[in-house]
Amino acid sequence: MSQSFDVTAFGRVAVLYGGRSAEREVSLKSGAAVLAALQEAGVDAFAIDVGDDLLKRLCEQPIDRAFIVLHGRGGEDGTVQGLLECAGIPYTGSGVLASALAMDKLRTKQIWQSVGLPTPRHAALVTAEDCHVAAEQLGFPLIVKPASEGSSIGMAKVDDLASLLAAWQEARRFDAQVLVEQWVSGPEFTIAMLAGEVLPPIRLGTSHAFYDYEAKYHSNDTQYQIPCGLAAEKEAELRDLTARACQSLGVSGWGRADVMQDAQGQFWLLEVNTVPGMTDHSLVPMAARAAGLDFTALVLTILAGTLQARG
């Protein structure tokens, strides 16, 4: 899917990174990598570490388009997208609604259920009583997640009520809305979408209980299998499921879905990230390489999406 680009068509590009979310550290690394690739390709790009003065900074200098590399709240949840819409600045990735929906794991799952896509049984945890009810209805093991955080921040696998209550309290530090879902035992796959195409799936392997923050960004023993090892028909099923999952949320430009496979071979959708990581440990660049795109070509392909009017 390689293509050539006239980089002068992009004009002056602001790379929005950093921000104030719990994923700031990852965003700084992702943004630095994206900025370096754009500048190396000859794009007139500069960086904005997003803070309270973002609107002022957007207005005080000419900006033709924005490359969003903000992970988590304030960058991946529709807020920056809405600000850029108001400012009339084209931007990379999904629009306001799709960004907001995908950031909210609970509403993402509700949409998937409504259109018949497979996702693990779940419950929202607001009170301690909710934990008791979830334990009784869903059984153990379970996984607890803040509803609107990324990079596996605040997540925990639990095997009993006491650990569920403790994990709920910990997750509440990051988000008032906490999600608990049934644990799916089996391999995990991550599948990137780029410019309307599904890239080769990656099978993840980790010595941790699950693919957590440490495994994602710091561990050197995390295993990435690509080709993913699935039979051709199962890989095709996984790609199609990813496409339908992204389409149901309105995801556009680029993104990444996380999927589990149980012992019976059934796939289960976990979540979609609309601004995935772009660090040296990140999965979208890895999938792009398998599809014949180096990092610079990947970044330019994402940016090229801003040249088209939003649907």
N, C-alpha and C positions, 0 to 999 in steps of 0.2 A: 504493500500500500504506500510505498515511497513516492514522493512527489517533490517537484522543485517549487521554490517560493521566490517572489519578488519582495524582498524584505523592505523595500522603500514604501510598499503599499501599507505597511503597518503604521507608519508615522512614528510618533513619540509614544512609547509604551511604559506605563507605570506598573512595576511589579509590587503588588500589595502583599506584605508578609509580616510575620511577627504577631502583632495583636496582643490581646490580653487574656486569651483563653488558657486552659490548662495544657494546651498543646503548643504553646508559644515556642518552646525549644525546638520542636520538630519543624514548625513553620519557618523559623529562622534558617534552618539548614536547607529545607526545601527551596525557599526563596532565593538563597544565595546560589544554589545550583542552577535554578531557572534563569536568574539574572546573568550568570556567567555564560550560559549557553546562548542566550539571546544576543548578548554583546559580541560573543565570538562569531555568531552568524552575521553580524553587521547590523543588527537591529538597534535603533536609537532607544535604548532602554535604561531606566533608572529605578531605584528601589524606594518604597515608602514603608517604613516601619509603622504600622497602623496604631494610632492612639486617639485620644480625644479630639485632636486637632485635624482629623482626616478631612473633613469637609473643607476646612480652610486651605489645606494643602492641595486639594483637588482643584480648588478655584483659583489659586494664586499662580498657576503655571499651566501652559498648554499641554493637554493630555489627549491623545487620539484614541487610546484604548487601554484597558487594564487587564493585567494577567493576575488573577486571584490565586494566591498560594497561602491563604489563611485557613488553618485547620481549626475545626471546632466552632464554638460560639463566636458570634460577631463577624464571622467570615464565611462560614459554611452553612449558615442557617437562614439565609435570605436577607439579612439586615444590610450588609454591604452591597449586595446585589440591588436592593431597593434604592439605596443611596445613589449608586451609579446610574440606575434608570432615571432617577430624578435629575441627575446632573447631565444626562444625555451622553454618557460615556459607555461605549460598547465594552463588554467584559467576557472573559472566558467562562466556560462551564455552564451549569444549569441556571435557569431563571429563579425568580423570587420564590414561587410556590414550590417547585420541585426541590429546591435547596432546603426550604423550611420543612417539608414533609420528610425528606430523607434524613435530616438531622434528628427528627423525633422518631425514635425506634418504635414507640408504641403505636403511633399513627401509621407508620410504614407497615407494620404488621397487620393493622386493621384493614388497610387498603388491599394488601396481598390476600388476606382472607376473603375479602368481599369479591375478589375476581377469581377466587379458586386456586391461588398459588400456594404451595406448601411452605409453611413456616411453623416452628415449634409452638406448642401450646404455651400460653403465657398468662401473666396477671400483673396488674399495676399494684405497687405497694405504697400505700399512703400512711397506714397505721400499723401498729404491732399486730393488731387483729388480722389485718390483711396477710401478714406473714403466716399466721396459724392456718388461715383458710387456704392459702396457696400450697402450704406443705401438705395439707390433707387432700386437696384436689389434684395437684400435679405430681406429688411424690418426690422422691430424691433419686439421684442427684439433680440439682438445679444450678442455674447460673444467674447471678444478680448483676444488673447493669444500670448505671444512671441512664435515663431515657435520652438525654441529649448531650452525651459526651462521645468523643472518639478516641482512637489509639488505645482502646481497652482500658482507659483510665477509670478507676473506681469499680472495676469488675472483679467478681470472685465466684469460684465454684464452691458450692456448699453441699454437705451430705447429711445434715441434721438441722433441727429447728433452732438450736442455740447458735450455730454458725450462720444460719439464714438471718436471724435477728441482728447479729453482729455485722454481717455484710450489708444489710439494709441500712443500718446506722452509718456505716462508712460511705456507702454510695450517696446517701443524703447530703454529705459534705459537698458533693459536686453538682447535685441536681435535686430539686424538691420532688421531682417525679422519678420514681425508680421502677424498673421493669425486672420481673423474674420470669425465666422461661425454662422449660424442660431441657435437660442436658441431652445432647445427641452424641452418642459414642461412636466414633469412626473418624475417617479422614476429613480434613478441612481443605477446601479449595477456595482460591480467590481468582476472580475473573474480571479483567479490565474491559471497558468499552471505550472506544475512541472513534470519533467522527462517524458514528452510526454502525461501526463494525465491532464485533466481539473478538478480542484478542485471545491467543492460546491460554487456556487455564493453567494455573500453577497449583500443585499439591504442596501443602505445608506440613512440615514435621518439626516438632519441638519436644524437648525433654520436660518442658513446663506443663502444668495441668491443662493449659490452653495457650493459644497464640496471644500472649499478653504484651504489655508495653515493653518489658525487658527483652522478650523474644523478638519483638518487632524492630527495635532500634539499637539494642546493645549486644545481644547474645551472638556469639560466633559459632554456636553449634546448631542454630536454626537451619533446617533443611528445606530447600526449594527444588521441587521436582518439576521440570518442564522439558519435554512433554510430560503431562501429568500422570500417565500410566493407565488411564481409562481405556476401555475398548472404544472403538470408533463410534459406535452407536450411542454409548453412554456419554461420551464427550460431546457429541452433537446435541444430546438431550440437555446437558449442562449448559451449553452455549445458548440454546433456545430459551431455557429457563431464565438465564441472566438477561437476555434481551427483553423478555416479557416483564421481568421484575422491574427493569429500568424504565420501560415504556409505561408501565402502570403508574409510576410516580412522576413521569414527565421529565426524566433525566435527559440531559442533552450535552453534547460536546465531548465530555469524557467522564469517567467514573469507574468505580470498582465495587463488585458485589462479593460478599463472603457467604459461602455455602458449605453445609455439612452433608456428609453421606452416611446413613446408618448401616447397620449390619445386613439389612435386606436390600441394600443398593439404592434406597430412596433418597433423593436430594431434599434438603431443607434450607430455605432461605433465611439468613440471619439478618443482614443489613446491607445497605448501599452507601458508599462514601462518594460524595459529589466533588470533593477536593482531596483526593488521595495524596499520600506522602510522595515526595520527589527527592528523597535522600539516597545515599549510597546503599541503604538497606531496603529501599522501597520496591514495591511489587509491580507497579505500572511500568516503570522503565524496564524491568526485567521481562515482562510480557511483551513490551514493544520490541525489545531486541530479538525475541523469538519470532516476531512477525516481520523482521527485517528493518526495523527503525532504530537508529542510534538515539542517544538522549537529545541531541540538538534537533533532529528530525521530529522527534516526539513533541518537543516544546513548540516548534514551529507549526506542527499540525494542530495542536490545541489552540494556539494563537490565531491560526487561520480561520477558526470558527467564528471569530469576532467580525470577520469581513462580510458575513451573511446576516441578513435581517432575522430577528427572532420571530419564530412562528407564534 
